[in-house]
Amino acid sequence: MNIWVFAQAANGAPTSGTLELLTKARSLGEVTAFFGGDATEISAALGDHGAAKVYATGDLAGNLPGIAVASAMKAVIDGGDSPDLIMFPQTTEGRDVIARLSVKLDRTVLTNNTAITVEGDTVSCTTPVFGGATLVTTAFTGPPPHLAAFRPKSFTAEPSGGAPAEITAAPLPDLGASGGATITAVHVEERSGPKLDEAAIVVSGGRGLGEAAKYEMIEQLAKLLKGAAGASRAIVDAGWVPYSYQVGQTGKVVKPNVYIAAGISGATQHMVGMKGSKNIIAINKDKEAPIFGIADLGIIGDVHKVLPKLIEALQAR
Amino acid sequence: MNVIVCVKQIPDPALPGSQDPNTLTLKRDGKLILDESDSYGVEMALQLVDKAGGGEVSLISMAPNNEVSGLRTALAMGAAKGILISDPALLGSDALTTAKLLAAAVQRLGGADLIIAATESSDGYTGTVPEQIAEVLGLPSVTFAKHLAIADGKLDAQRQTEEGYDDVTCPLPAVVSVTAGVVEPRYPSFKGIMAAKAKPVETVTAADLGVAPVGWGGANQKIVNVVQAEARAAGTVVEDDGEGFAKIVAFLENLKVI
């Protein structure tokens, strides 16, 4: 099976989601990475995770990756190199590329997947629904290339010791009217401490904190535990913290050793993003809160009483 | 300026979801409500039209059983009219087919300066439909917009990224997907609710829109297995008696993380 992986990079290195997909892909067939940009810096890491080759568009010149990379992929496919399967990370850019390409190729998409199986020519993907309580497996029944997007941390990245991926140019075609949007400035929201999706301990706060100022308790506790601070969608939508803090369906997927949910009731949207944590501690006033259903330790109580005492006890150590 | 908002009518997320045992699709046969994620797009559209000093907000939606209750909520907020795509043949349609139908409905309305959708629905959350609509219509798009302004015939947006956000500029017409929180949606007034009852909603089928094939036949995918995920072992849940914090400290000590 000939498989492409849509590769993404940050700070000169492939993202963890990219390496996870390459690792999985190489167990299923021959792997080619497809990158929107100059792949010189990342070709070694891509090769070391299983990509023999990388198609690279070169500088995207301010074009949004969705339309640009999908158009470049379509041009390579029209040129005669057509894969059986294209795997995408479930990220903002991955979603845009898979969507644009699905129309260009007239192919269905399967998104939010956490597993894939290949039996003969049949490719099937598994998606958690209802907050992860049910797993639905869906098979592609149309002609290839099959288009599938996978949630971060669905697979474990492991080096293969492969040689650097051979770089092949996949120049951007004329994007026409569809390519009208242009990036004029890039803003990176800096945060201190370990990254949310890599930290061994994550402390997240939700609506139960009552007001934005109380989120400081979450930051303080995360710092004391050398962990990262996260948030539910409710308080991100309310503007208390930036989107980069969000854990859940539309935010980051985290699988830390310890996850502490403070004042979070456990909406489906949130649980999907943290259910894979090894140990879960929940603090919530409402004893009926769904979060208690998945917690290893649940404290039915007021976060405004429990957290200050917990912080004090940890400071005293 | 004229704005079209794609709105989805979904089963109340507060109620437990379920699948039809025969078709394995999400059950959507009960009363449907306006997906809360779409209320942000409706509000954004109303504000942009207000600011432009003219034009109107139209809605397009696809739902079974001629369901309009969610559409009426958006009409009560201030939208002028809507198209409902409802057709038994649509059961099992994938996101691509949905996008083709919605794009055809946009054309039936004569197009617009701006087409707004949420980044994903709260029930199926495939998350590709807005960008697919843009591609079907041959339009530029800005996805994951958390801030939006229109001036001099173009739009300026802040587009959320994994690391922060990008400033993006885009000519009109265009498709935009907006995040929750882009604006604060208004509550429909009593007057708005009464007025909504008389606002026109045209119901059309896939054939009316000239889109085929639809439903399972056009989906190119088939559900082959449904299983319950392995449940986590039940934990300890205790009432805070003032010493709840100590239980957390002991738990963390036991894991040797402190």
Contacts between the chains, C-beta under 8 A, distances in Angstrom:
chain1	res1	chain2	res2	distance
A	10	B	162	7.4
A	10	B	163	6.6
A	15	B	162	7.9
A	64	B	141	7.6
A	64	B	142	7.4
A	64	B	143	8.0
A	64	B	159	7.8
A	64	B	168	7.0
A	66	B	131	6.0
A	66	B	141	7.2
A	66	B	143	6.9
A	67	B	135	7.8
A	67	B	140	7.4
A	67	B	141	7.3
A	70	B	135	7.8
A	91	B	162	5.9
A	92	B	143	6.7
A	92	B	144	5.3
A	92	B	159	8.0
A	92	B	160	6.7
A	92	B	161	6.0
A	92	B	162	6.5
A	93	B	161	7.9
A	95	B	127	5.2
A	95	B	128	6.1
A	95	B	131	7.1
A	95	B	143	7.4
A	96	B	131	5.2
A	96	B	141	7.8
A	96	B	143	5.6
A	98	B	128	6.3
A	99	B	95	8.0
A	99	B	128	3.7
A	99	B	129	7.7
A	99	B	130	7.7
A	99	B	131	3.5
A	99	B	132	4.8
A	99	B	135	7.0
A	100	B	131	5.8
A	100	B	132	7.6
A	100	B	134	7.7
A	100	B	135	4.9
A	102	B	95	7.7
A	102	B	96	5.3
A	102	B	128	6.7
A	102	B	132	6.2
A	102	B	135	8.0
A	103	B	96	6.8
A	103	B	99	7.1
A	103	B	132	5.3
A	103	B	135	3.7
A	103	B	136	5.6
A	104	B	135	6.7
A	106	B	96	7.5
A	107	B	96	7.4
A	107	B	220	7.0
A	108	B	94	4.7
A	108	B	95	7.5
A	108	B	96	5.6
A	108	B	219	6.0
A	108	B	220	4.2
A	108	B	221	5.0
A	109	B	94	7.5
A	109	B	95	6.1
A	109	B	96	6.8
A	109	B	126	6.9
A	109	B	128	5.6
A	110	B	221	6.5
A	111	B	95	7.9
A	111	B	125	8.0
A	111	B	126	5.2
A	111	B	127	5.8
A	111	B	128	6.4
A	112	B	125	6.5
A	112	B	126	7.4
A	112	B	127	7.4
A	124	B	224	6.1
A	124	B	225	8.0
A	128	B	229	6.4
A	129	B	17	7.4
A	129	B	19	7.9
A	129	B	26	7.9
A	130	B	16	7.5
A	130	B	17	5.0
A	132	B	229	5.6
A	133	B	228	6.7
A	133	B	229	5.8
A	134	B	19	7.5
A	134	B	226	6.3
A	134	B	227	7.3
A	134	B	228	6.0
A	134	B	229	6.4
A	135	B	225	8.0
A	135	B	226	7.3
A	135	B	227	5.2
A	135	B	228	7.6
A	135	B	229	5.2
A	136	B	19	7.9
A	136	B	24	7.4
A	136	B	223	6.1
A	136	B	225	7.5
A	136	B	226	5.3
A	137	B	223	7.2
A	137	B	224	5.3
A	137	B	225	4.0
A	137	B	226	7.4
A	137	B	227	8.0
A	138	B	221	5.2
A	138	B	222	6.7
A	138	B	223	5.2
A	138	B	224	6.6
A	139	B	221	6.8
A	139	B	222	5.3
A	139	B	224	4.8
A	140	B	220	6.7
A	140	B	221	5.8
A	141	B	219	7.9
A	141	B	220	5.5
A	141	B	221	6.0
A	141	B	222	5.0
A	142	B	220	3.1
A	142	B	221	7.5
A	176	B	138	7.2
A	177	B	138	5.8
A	177	B	139	6.8
A	177	B	140	6.6
A	178	B	134	6.9
A	178	B	135	6.7
A	178	B	138	5.6
A	178	B	139	6.4
A	178	B	140	5.7
A	178	B	141	7.8
A	179	B	140	6.5
A	180	B	139	7.9
A	180	B	140	3.4
A	180	B	170	5.6
A	180	B	171	4.7
A	180	B	174	6.9
A	181	B	140	4.5
A	181	B	141	6.6
A	181	B	142	5.3
A	181	B	168	5.5
A	181	B	169	7.2
A	181	B	170	3.9
A	181	B	174	7.1
A	182	B	168	6.8
A	182	B	169	5.6
A	182	B	170	7.2
A	183	B	159	7.9
A	183	B	166	4.8
A	183	B	167	7.0
A	183	B	168	5.5
A	184	B	166	8.0
A	184	B	167	4.7
A	184	B	168	6.9
A	184	B	169	5.5
A	185	B	166	6.8
A	185	B	167	4.1
A	186	B	161	7.8
A	186	B	164	7.5
A	186	B	166	5.3
A	186	B	167	7.9
A	187	B	164	4.5
A	187	B	165	5.2
A	187	B	166	7.0
A	187	B	167	7.4
A	188	B	163	4.8
A	188	B	164	4.5
A	189	B	163	6.8
A	189	B	164	3.9
A	189	B	165	7.6
A	200	B	257	7.3
A	201	B	257	6.3
A	225	B	252	7.6
A	225	B	257	6.9
A	225	B	258	7.0
A	233	B	180	7.1
A	236	B	181	6.9
A	237	B	180	4.6
A	237	B	181	3.8
A	238	B	181	7.2
A	239	B	181	6.5
A	242	B	164	7.7
A	243	B	146	7.1
A	243	B	160	5.3
A	243	B	165	7.9
A	243	B	179	7.3
A	244	B	162	7.7
A	244	B	163	7.1
A	244	B	164	6.6
A	249	B	125	6.5
A	250	B	119	6.9
A	250	B	120	6.9
A	250	B	179	7.9
A	257	B	255	7.0
A	257	B	257	6.6
A	258	B	252	6.9
A	258	B	255	6.4
A	258	B	257	5.8
A	260	B	248	7.7
A	268	B	13	7.4
A	269	B	122	7.6
A	275	B	232	7.7
A	279	B	251	7.6
A	279	B	255	6.1
A	280	B	232	7.8
A	280	B	235	7.4
A	281	B	248	5.9
A	281	B	251	6.4
A	283	B	240	7.9
A	283	B	244	7.4
A	283	B	248	7.9
A	287	B	237	7.5
A	287	B	239	7.7
A	292	B	235	7.9
A	292	B	237	5.1
A	294	B	232	5.0
A	294	B	235	7.9
A	295	B	235	4.9
A	295	B	237	6.8
A	296	B	232	7.8
A	296	B	235	3.9
A	296	B	236	7.3
A	296	B	251	7.6
A	297	B	235	5.8
A	297	B	236	5.6
A	297	B	237	7.9
A	297	B	247	6.5
A	297	B	248	6.7
A	297	B	251	4.9
A	298	B	235	6.1
A	298	B	236	6.9
A	298	B	237	3.5
A	298	B	238	7.1
A	299	B	237	7.9
A	299	B	238	6.3
A	299	B	240	5.2
A	299	B	244	4.1
A	299	B	247	6.6
A	299	B	248	6.7
A	300	B	237	6.5
A	300	B	238	6.9
A	300	B	239	4.8
A	300	B	240	6.2
A	301	B	239	6.9
A	301	B	240	2.6
A	301	B	244	5.0
A	302	B	240	7.2
A	305	B	240	6.8
A	305	B	242	7.6
A	306	B	240	5.8
A	306	B	244	5.0
A	306	B	245	5.4
A	306	B	248	7.6
A	307	B	245	7.9
A	309	B	244	7.9
A	309	B	245	4.0
A	310	B	245	4.0
A	310	B	248	5.6
A	310	B	249	7.0
A	313	B	245	5.8
A	313	B	246	7.1
A	313	B	249	5.3
A	314	B	249	7.2
A	314	B	258	6.8
A	317	B	258	6.7
